[in-house]
Amino acid sequence: MVSQFSYADERLWHVGYDFDFVDVGVPGLKFTFRYVSADYVDPTHMSGSEARELRARGARGNEWERYNEIAYVVQSGPLKNL
């Protein structure tokens, strides 16, 4: 993930899902999904026109991030566990 979601007073929630394809006959293949959403972000930690507008109004911002990963671990042979 790119964002740290660790600013003072920042509130966040996240949801995730993992699927191991061994259950459908493909050992070593895995899928991961994560979504994180945060609000009450201090605009001094943000950049761009939205941040300038929020600072001018004295308001707080928000951020979000989506993360997907598919990974495979070789099961046998000279590349096993790679």
BAMARBA-783764 format. One record per residue: residue number from 1; residue in three letters; x, y, z of N, C-alpha, C in turn. Coordinates in Angstrom, 1 decimal. Layout:
<sites>
  num  residu   neast  nnorth     nup  caeast  canorth    caup   ceast  cnorth     cup
  NUM     ALA       X       Y       Z       X        Y       Z       X       Y       Z
...
</sites>
This chain:
<sites>
  num  residu   neast  nnorth     nup  caeast  canorth    caup   ceast  cnorth     cup
    1     MET     0.8    -1.2     0.0     0.0      0.0     0.0     0.9     1.2     0.0
    2     VAL     0.4     2.3    -0.6     1.1      3.5    -0.7     1.0     4.5     0.5
    3     SER    -0.3     4.7     0.9    -0.6      5.6     2.0    -0.3     4.9     3.3
    4     GLN     0.0     5.7     4.3     0.3      5.2     5.7    -1.0     5.3     6.6
    5     PHE    -1.9     6.2     6.3    -3.1      6.3     7.1    -2.8     6.5     8.6
    6     SER    -1.9     7.4     8.9    -1.4      7.5    10.3    -1.4     8.9    10.8
    7     TYR    -2.1     9.8    10.2    -2.1     11.2    10.6    -2.9    11.4    11.9
    8     ALA    -2.5    12.3    12.7    -3.2     12.6    14.0    -4.7    12.8    13.7
    9     ASP    -5.6    12.3    14.5    -7.0     12.4    14.4    -7.7    11.8    13.2
   10     GLU    -6.9    11.2    12.3    -7.5     10.5    11.2    -8.3     9.3    11.6
   11     ARG    -9.5     9.2    11.0   -10.3      8.0    11.3   -10.4     7.2    10.0
   12     LEU   -10.3     5.9    10.1   -10.3      5.0     9.0   -11.0     3.7     9.2
   13     TRP   -11.4     3.1     8.1   -11.9      1.8     8.1   -11.4     1.0     6.9
   14     HIS   -11.3    -0.3     7.0   -10.8     -1.0     5.9   -11.5    -2.4     5.8
   15     VAL   -11.6    -2.9     4.6   -12.2     -4.2     4.4   -11.2    -5.0     3.5
   16     GLY   -11.1    -6.2     3.7   -10.2     -7.1     2.9   -10.8    -8.4     2.6
   17     TYR   -10.2    -9.1     1.6   -10.6    -10.4     1.2    -9.4   -11.1     0.7
   18     ASP    -9.2   -12.4     1.1    -8.2    -13.2     0.7    -8.8   -14.5     0.1
   19     PHE    -8.2   -15.0    -1.0    -8.7    -16.3    -1.5    -7.5   -17.1    -1.9
   20     ASP    -7.5   -18.3    -1.4    -6.5    -19.3    -1.7    -7.0   -20.3    -2.7
   21     PHE    -6.5   -20.3    -3.9    -7.0    -21.1    -5.0    -6.8   -22.6    -4.8
   22     VAL    -6.1   -23.0    -3.7    -6.0    -24.5    -3.4    -7.3   -25.1    -3.3
   23     ASP    -8.3   -24.4    -2.9    -9.7    -24.9    -2.8   -10.3   -25.3    -4.1
   24     VAL    -9.8   -24.7    -5.2   -10.3    -25.0    -6.5    -9.3   -25.7    -7.4
   25     GLY    -8.3   -26.3    -6.7    -7.3    -27.1    -7.4    -6.1   -26.5    -8.0
   26     VAL    -5.8   -25.2    -7.5    -4.6    -24.5    -8.0    -3.7   -24.1    -6.8
   27     PRO    -3.0   -25.1    -6.2    -2.1    -24.8    -5.1    -1.1   -23.8    -5.4
   28     GLY    -0.8   -22.9    -4.5     0.2    -21.9    -4.7    -0.3   -20.5    -5.2
   29     LEU    -1.5   -20.5    -5.7    -2.1    -19.3    -6.2    -3.0   -18.6    -5.2
   30     LYS    -2.7   -17.3    -4.9    -3.5    -16.6    -3.9    -3.9   -15.2    -4.4
   31     PHE    -5.1   -14.8    -4.0    -5.6    -13.4    -4.4    -5.9   -12.6    -3.1
   32     THR    -5.5   -11.4    -3.1    -5.7    -10.5    -2.0    -6.3    -9.2    -2.5
   33     PHE    -7.3    -8.7    -1.7    -8.0     -7.4    -2.0    -8.1    -6.6    -0.7
   34     ARG    -7.8    -5.4    -0.7    -7.9     -4.5     0.4    -8.4    -3.1    -0.1
   35     TYR    -9.4    -2.6     0.7    -9.8     -1.2     0.5    -9.8    -0.5     1.8
   36     VAL    -9.2     0.7     1.8    -9.0      1.5     3.0    -9.6     2.9     2.7
   37     SER   -10.4     3.4     3.6   -11.0      4.8     3.5   -10.8     5.5     4.8
   38     ALA   -10.3     6.8     4.7   -10.1      7.6     5.9   -10.7     9.0     5.7
   39     ASP   -11.1     9.5     6.8   -11.6     10.9     6.8   -11.0    11.7     8.0
   40     TYR   -11.3    12.9     8.0   -10.8     13.8     9.1    -9.3    14.0     8.9
   41     VAL    -8.8    14.0     7.7    -7.4     14.2     7.4    -7.1    15.7     7.4
   42     ASP    -6.1    16.1     8.1    -5.6     17.4     8.2    -5.1    17.8     6.8
   43     PRO    -5.6    18.9     6.2    -5.2     19.2     4.8    -3.8    19.7     4.7
   44     THR    -3.1    20.0     5.8    -1.7     20.4     5.7    -0.8    19.2     5.3
   45     HIS    -1.4    18.0     5.4    -0.7     16.8     4.9    -1.1    16.4     3.5
   46     MET    -1.9    17.3     2.8    -2.3     17.0     1.5    -1.7    18.0     0.5
   47     SER    -1.8    17.7    -0.8    -1.3     18.6    -1.8    -2.4    18.8    -2.9
   48     GLY    -2.2    19.8    -3.7    -3.1     20.1    -4.8    -4.2    21.1    -4.5
   49     SER    -5.0    21.3    -5.5    -6.1     22.4    -5.3    -7.1    22.0    -4.3
   50     GLU    -7.4    20.7    -4.1    -8.4     20.4    -3.1    -7.8    20.7    -1.7
   51     ALA    -6.6    20.5    -1.5    -6.0     20.8    -0.2    -6.0    22.3     0.1
   52     ARG    -5.7    23.1    -0.9    -5.7     24.5    -0.8    -7.1    25.0    -0.4
   53     GLU    -8.1    24.4    -1.1    -9.5     24.8    -0.8    -9.9    24.4     0.6
   54     LEU    -9.6    23.2     1.0    -9.9     22.7     2.4    -9.2    23.6     3.5
   55     ARG    -7.9    23.9     3.2    -7.2     24.8     4.2    -7.9    26.2     4.3
   56     ALA    -8.4    26.7     3.1    -9.0     28.0     3.1   -10.3    28.0     3.9
   57     ARG   -11.0    26.9     3.8   -12.3     26.7     4.5   -12.2    26.2     6.0
   58     GLY   -10.9    25.8     6.3   -10.7     25.2     7.6   -11.4    23.9     7.8
   59     ALA   -11.5    23.2     6.7   -12.1     21.9     6.7   -11.1    20.7     6.7
   60     ARG   -11.6    19.5     6.9   -10.7     18.3     6.8   -11.0    17.6     5.5
   61     GLY   -10.0    16.8     5.1   -10.1     16.0     3.9   -10.3    14.5     4.1
   62     ASN   -10.2    13.8     3.0   -10.3     12.3     3.1    -9.3    11.7     2.1
   63     GLU    -9.0    10.4     2.3    -8.2      9.7     1.4    -8.6     8.2     1.4
   64     TRP    -8.3     7.5     0.3    -8.7      6.2     0.2    -7.6     5.4    -0.7
   65     GLU    -7.6     4.1    -0.6    -6.7      3.3    -1.4    -7.3     2.0    -1.6
   66     ARG    -7.0     1.5    -2.8    -7.5      0.1    -3.2    -6.2    -0.7    -3.5
   67     TYR    -6.1    -1.9    -3.1    -5.0     -2.8    -3.3    -5.4    -4.1    -3.7
   68     ASN    -4.8    -4.6    -4.8    -5.1     -6.0    -5.3    -3.8    -6.7    -5.5
   69     GLU    -3.7    -7.9    -5.2    -2.5     -8.7    -5.5    -2.9   -10.1    -5.8
   70     ILE    -2.2   -10.6    -6.8    -2.3    -12.0    -7.1    -0.9   -12.6    -7.1
   71     ALA    -0.7   -13.7    -6.4     0.6    -14.2    -6.2     0.6   -15.8    -6.4
   72     TYR     1.7   -16.2    -6.9     1.9    -17.7    -7.1     3.2   -18.1    -6.6
   73     VAL     3.2   -19.2    -5.8     4.4    -19.8    -5.3     4.6   -21.2    -6.0
   74     VAL     5.8   -21.3    -6.7     6.1    -22.6    -7.4     6.1   -23.7    -6.4
   75     GLN     5.4   -24.8    -6.8     5.2    -25.9    -5.9     6.2   -27.0    -5.9
   76     SER     6.9   -27.1    -7.1     8.0    -28.2    -7.2     9.0   -27.8    -8.2
   77     GLY    10.1   -28.6    -8.2    11.1    -28.4    -9.2    12.2   -27.5    -8.6
   78     PRO    13.2   -27.0    -9.5    14.3    -26.2    -9.0    13.9   -24.8    -8.5
   79     LEU    12.7   -24.4    -8.9    12.2    -23.0    -8.5    11.2   -23.2    -7.3
   80     LYS    11.2   -24.3    -6.7    10.2    -24.5    -5.6    10.3   -23.4    -4.6
   81     ASN     9.1   -22.9    -4.1     8.9    -21.9    -3.1     9.3   -20.5    -3.6
   82     LEU     9.6   -20.3    -4.9     9.9    -19.0    -5.5     8.6   -18.3    -5.8
</sites>
